[in-house]
Amino acid sequence: MKKPMNSIQGLAVSLLLVGLGSAACGPKSEDPEKISPSAAALAALKPDFPFRGKIVFQSDADGDDDIYRMTSGGIRKLTANSWSDRYPRWSPDGTRIAFSANPGGRFGIFVMNEDGSDIKAVVDAPADATEPAWFPDGRALAFTRDEALWKIDLAAGKESRIVPDFPAAHGLSDFSPAAPLAAFTGSRSPGWDVFVLDPSPGGNRAAALTIGGLSCRPRFSSDGKKIAYVSSSADGKGDIWTMNPDGSGKTRLTERDATSDYYPAWSPDGKYIAFSSSLQHFSNQGRWSLYLVKVESRRVTLLFSGFERVLFPDWH
């Protein structure tokens, strides 16, 4: 499936390298010279900035995409196989991680314990299923399939469309922990924008929070009072912005015209946003490192640069 690009101006052309239909960041070829770091070597890697909690992310440090968990104490590899494991998301209680993987060729949705054990497939279909997001109660997952958002009830295994009346491609969902509100990236002509809706039965129709086709990847803060998102409206590449859930109060946090700043993830206390940044426009090119921006001061700090590409962080 096609997907939004790191240069949001390229979003108008296709949903190509960073989402919508695949947590893939674009086509990646395995590098035979890359050697999987040992557990001891990973534990010796430390973040460049001390932080509280735990962050999962995706990296191709060993030649194919795998899921890693980082704390202030070090790095642990959670998946180790010959296929791609991508787009990790913490469950609301922090005990499980949802992610997408393609052991059979097509991507499906999987869930594992926070230590990488007990991996279970929850969505496996003829079409790629990618980009999982937990519902606030932890009983269901949203995911992207065929350029649309779907829901899987984890207990019943029942699937349903989340926004059945949305007229164009959409995906990359996130849910407010404080209100029955879902945010997602929806297609514009041209480009992409951020939308919200009440996902409960009988809820309201999707409403656009941004205009212009230059915004994507919304993420709610832990108290539901703010949405972080990516916009290229200022520099043509991508910056981290915040806004209120009604679309008001738009604020540019990263003013870094030379870089593409993508994949925002809030700290649990709402004081920081982690994001991936690179001088390149495409996530399968160049070096992507993790940074933090302090929401109040907008100060940017390097968080982790131990791997060549560190993508899709999620913080618990």
N, C-alpha and C positions, 0 to 999 in steps of 0.2 A: 504494500500500500504506500501511497505517497505521503509525505510528511513535512512539517515546517522546518526551514533552514535557519542556521545561525545568523545569517544576514537576513533580517526579516523582509528586506526588499525582495529577496529571492523567494519569499513565501508566496508571492503572487504567481510565481511560475509553477511551483509544485510543493507538496508537503514532503520535501526531499531529504533532509539529512538528520533531523533531530526529533522526529516524533510522528504523531498521527499515523497509527497503523503499525508502527514498529518503534520499540524503544531504541532501535538502531540509530546510530548517529551517522549512518551512511555506510556504503560498502567498505568493508575492511578485509584485507588479505592477511593471512597469518604470516608472521615473520619468523622463519625457522631459526634465526639467530637469537631470538628471545628465549631466555631460560626462566622457568618459574622460580620466583624467590622462595627460599626455604622458610619454614615457620620461624626459625631463629632470626633470619635476616629481616623478615617482616616485623617481628617484635622489636628489633633494634631501630627500625624506622620510627621517628617521632614526628608529630605535627610541629610545624614551625611556630604555632601559637597555642598556648594551653587553653583548653576548652572543657566545659562540663558536658557530660552526656556521651552519646555514641553516634557516629555518623557512618552510614553505609553508602557505598558508591560503586560505580562500574569502572573497570580499567582493563586494558588489553596488555598488561605488563608482561604476561607470559605468551603472548601471541594471539590469544583469543579472549573475548570478553568474559570476565568473571566478576563476582561480587565480593567486595572486601568490607570489613568493619574496622573503623578507626576509633580509638579512644586516646586520651592523653598519654596512656601507657604504651601504645604501639598499634600495629596493624595486624589483622588476622584475615586470612583468605577463607571465605565461606564456601565457595564452589570451586571445583577442580575437575575439568573434563575437556573434551575436544570440541564442544559446541559453544554457542554464545549464550551467556547469562547476563541479562540486562535490566535496567530500570528498577532498582530495588526500592521498596516502600515499606516503612515500619507499620506494623499494626498499631492501633490506638493505645494498647497497653504495653507496647514495646517488647512483646515476647515472640512475635513472629515477623517474618519478612515475606512480602509478596514480590514476585519478579517475573519476567518473561524469559523464556528459553526455547531453543529450537533443536532438541535432541533428535527429533524425527524429521527435520527439514523445515517444517513450518513452526512458527512461534506459538507457544501456548502459555497459559498462566500457571504459575507454581507458587506454593507456599512452603516455607521451611521455618524451623526454630531459629532463634537469634544466633545460635552457635553453628548454623549450617546443617544441622541434623534433621532427620525426618522430613525429607523433601517429598511433597505430594503434588501431583498434577490436579488442578481444579477446573481448567478450561482447556480442552483439546478438540479442535474442530478442523474441517478442511481449509478454512481461511485463517490467516494469521490473527492471533489474539495477543495484544500487547498493551503496554502502558497501564499497569494496574494501579488502582487507588482504593483505599479502604473506606467503607462507609463508617461513620463515627461510632456505631455500636460494635464494630468488628465482626459482624455476622455476614457481611456481603462485600463483594469487590466490584468496582467498576473497571471496565477495560475497553479498549478500542478494537473494533473489528469492522472491516468493510467500510472504513471512513465514517463510523458511527459509534456512539457510546452504548455499551451494554452493561447489564448487571447480572452477577451470578450470586444466588443465595447459597452460601457455603454448606448449610445443613441439608437443604432440599435438593441442591444441584439444579435449581430452576433458573433459566436465563430469560431476560426481558430487556427490551429497549428502554433507555433512560429518557431520551428526547425524541420520541417517535415522529414528531411533527417538524423537526428542524430540517429546513429544505436543502442544506448543503453539507459538505464534509465537516466533521467535528470530532474532537477527541481531547486527550490530555486533561483529564478531569481532576478535581480536588474538591473536598467537602469541608464545610465549616463545622467545627466542633461545638459551636454555640447556637446554631440556628439551622432549620431545614433549608440549607442553601448549598447549591453546587455551582462551581465555576468551571469553565472549560474554554478551549480554543475552538473557534468556529470560522468557517471559510467566509471570506469577503470576495468581491470581484472588483479589483484584484486584492490579494493579501489575506490577512487573518486578524481577528480581533478577539477580545475577551468577552465572554457572555456569562450570565448567571441565571439560575432558575431554582424554584422550589421543587426538588425531586420527589416529594411525597405524593401519594395519590391525590389527584385533584389540584396539584400545585400549579403555580403560575407558569406561563410560557416564558421561553428564553428571552432575556433582554440584554442588549449590548451595553457593555460598560466603557468600551473604547471605540473610536471611529478612526478611519483612515487606512485600515488594513496593515498596520505596522506593529501589532501587539500579540503576545501569545504567552503560554505557560503560567497561568495563575496558580498561586499557592496561598492558602489561608494561614494567618498567624494562629498560634495555639489558643488564643482567646476569641478568635473569629472577628476581631475588630478591624483587621487590615488584610489586604490582599497584595502580595508581592507578584510582580509579573515582569516580562521582558518587553521592551519597546525599542525600536530603532528610530523613533521619531526625532531624536536629538542629534545622533551622529551617523545614522545610516547603517550601523553595525549591530548594536544591541547593548542596552544598559539595563540594570536592575532598577525598577520603579516600585512604588507602593501607591495604593489608593484605598479608599473606604469601600465597603461592599456595595454601596450604591453608585460607585463610579466617581464620587467627588474626591477632592483632596489629592489629586495626582502629584507625586513627588519623585523627582529623579534622584536616586541615591548614588549611583556610580557615574561620575563624569570623567570617563576614560575613553577619549575619542579614538585612541589607537588600538583598543582591544574590543573583542566581542565578549560580552559578559552575559552568561546564560545559566539556566537551570537553578533558580533560586530555591532555597530551603531554609525555613525559619529555625532559629534556636528555640528550645522549649520555653524560655523566658521572654521571647519576643524582642530581645535587645539587639540581636545580630541576624544577618541573613548570610548563609553560605552560598557560594556560587562558583561555577567553573568559568575560567577566563583564558583567552588565548589571543595572540596576535593574528592568528589565522581566522578564516571565516567558516571553515568546515570542521566538524568535530573529528573527522578521521584524518586530519592533517595537522601538523605542528604539535606544539606542546600545550596541553590544557592542564592548568593547576587549579587547586582550590583556594579561594580567598574568602575573607569575611568582610562585610561592611557593617559598621555599627549604625543602627538606624537613626539614633539621635544626632550623632555628629557627622555621619556620612564618611567616616574615616575607613579606608580600605586597608586590610592587613592580609599578608600571605598566611594561609592556613596549612597547606601541604603541597609539596612539589616533588615528592619522592618517585613518582611514576611519570611517564611521558604524557599519558592521557588519563585524567581523573574526571569522570563525568557523572551526571545525575545524582548528586548528593541528596541524602535524606537524613534528618537529624532527629534524634529522640533523647 
